[in-house]
Amino acid sequence: MSLSTRVMPLDIRPGEQYTIKRKTLVLLGAKFYVFGPSGQVVGFCKQKAFRLRESFTIFTDESMSTPLLTMQARSIIDFGATYDIAGADGRVLGSVRRRGLTSTFGQDSWMIFSPDGQQIG
């Protein structure tokens, strides 16, 4: 998958849906592309392999020069981990939690929380 499109700054609006696709056949780690409501690439993430406590940054594109968000797991090696999300400026935006056993092979299910811990999605 080669995606070399120009990416505009992310402007998330309530009710919009985003799709995250994982690039297959990556040797170590993983690459993820975030697609906006109209199908354009709005984010890119390269995840390192063999990390005990996951932490990664979502950038505007594959050049990884402009960060959008950072996500960090609260715990070490947890199938139903909660990730805290912060903007590029460090402001806490909320968190997401993987639904461990309710996720199916190849497709994860997630819960989204506001900065104060209320489930919003």
C-alpha positions as CSV (number, residue, x, y, z in Angstrom):
1,M,0.0,0.0,0.0
2,S,1.6,3.2,-1.1
3,L,-0.2,6.3,0.1
4,S,1.5,9.5,-0.8
5,T,-1.4,12.0,-0.7
6,R,-1.2,15.4,0.9
7,V,-2.8,15.3,4.3
8,M,-4.7,18.3,5.7
9,P,-4.8,19.0,9.5
10,L,-7.3,16.8,11.3
11,D,-10.5,18.6,12.2
12,I,-12.7,16.1,14.0
13,R,-16.4,16.9,14.2
14,P,-19.1,15.2,16.3
15,G,-20.7,12.3,14.4
16,E,-17.9,11.8,11.8
17,Q,-16.6,8.3,11.3
18,Y,-12.9,7.4,10.8
19,T,-11.5,4.1,9.6
20,I,-8.1,2.7,10.7
21,K,-6.5,0.2,8.4
22,R,-3.4,-1.8,9.2
23,K,-0.9,-2.4,6.5
24,T,-0.1,-6.1,6.1
25,L,3.3,-7.7,5.5
26,V,5.3,-5.4,7.7
27,L,8.3,-7.2,9.2
28,L,8.7,-5.7,12.7
29,G,5.9,-3.6,14.2
30,A,2.9,-2.3,12.3
31,K,1.8,0.6,10.1
32,F,-1.6,2.1,10.4
33,Y,-3.5,4.5,8.1
34,V,-6.4,6.7,9.3
35,F,-9.0,7.5,6.7
36,G,-11.4,10.5,7.1
37,P,-15.1,10.5,6.4
38,S,-14.6,11.1,2.7
39,G,-11.9,8.4,2.3
40,Q,-8.9,10.6,2.4
41,V,-5.8,9.7,4.5
42,V,-5.8,12.0,7.6
43,G,-3.2,10.1,9.7
44,F,-0.4,7.6,9.8
45,C,1.2,5.6,12.7
46,K,4.2,3.3,12.8
47,Q,4.1,1.1,15.9
48,K,7.3,-0.5,17.2
49,A,7.4,-4.2,17.9
50,F,8.2,-5.9,21.3
51,R,7.2,-3.0,23.5
52,L,6.0,-3.9,27.1
53,R,4.0,-0.7,27.5
54,E,2.6,0.5,24.2
55,S,3.0,4.1,23.2
56,F,2.7,5.6,19.8
57,T,2.1,8.8,17.9
58,I,-0.3,9.4,15.1
59,F,1.2,11.8,12.5
60,T,-0.4,13.7,9.5
61,D,1.5,11.5,7.0
62,E,4.3,9.0,6.4
63,S,7.0,11.7,6.7
64,M,6.2,11.7,10.5
65,S,7.0,15.4,10.7
66,T,3.7,16.7,12.2
67,P,2.2,14.9,15.2
68,L,-1.6,14.9,15.7
69,L,-2.1,12.6,18.7
70,T,-0.1,10.5,21.2
71,M,-1.5,7.4,22.7
72,Q,0.0,5.5,25.7
73,A,-1.2,2.4,27.4
74,R,-1.9,2.7,31.2
75,S,-0.6,-0.8,31.9
76,I,2.0,-3.3,30.7
77,I,0.9,-6.1,28.4
78,D,-2.9,-6.1,28.7
79,F,-5.3,-7.5,26.1
80,G,-8.1,-5.1,27.2
81,A,-5.7,-2.1,27.6
82,T,-6.8,1.5,28.1
83,Y,-4.9,4.1,26.2
84,D,-4.8,7.7,27.2
85,I,-4.9,10.1,24.2
86,A,-3.3,13.6,24.2
87,G,-3.2,16.2,21.5
88,A,0.1,17.4,19.9
89,D,0.1,20.2,22.6
90,G,-0.1,17.6,25.4
91,R,-3.7,18.4,26.3
92,V,-5.6,15.2,27.4
93,L,-8.4,14.5,24.9
94,G,-9.8,11.3,26.4
95,S,-9.1,7.6,26.3
96,V,-10.0,4.4,24.5
97,R,-10.2,0.8,25.8
98,R,-10.0,-2.3,23.7
99,R,-12.8,-4.8,24.5
100,G,-10.6,-7.7,25.1
101,L,-12.7,-10.9,24.7
102,T,-15.5,-9.3,22.6
103,S,-13.1,-8.4,19.8
104,T,-12.9,-10.9,17.0
105,F,-9.8,-12.1,15.1
106,G,-8.6,-9.4,12.8
107,Q,-11.2,-6.8,14.1
108,D,-11.0,-5.0,17.4
109,S,-13.8,-3.4,19.3
110,W,-13.2,-0.3,21.3
111,M,-14.9,2.0,23.8
112,I,-14.2,5.7,23.7
113,F,-14.1,7.9,26.9
114,S,-14.1,11.7,27.4
115,P,-11.3,13.3,29.4
116,D,-13.4,13.0,32.6
117,G,-13.9,9.2,32.1
118,Q,-17.5,9.1,30.7
119,Q,-18.1,6.6,27.9
120,I,-19.0,8.5,24.8
121,G,-18.7,5.9,22.0
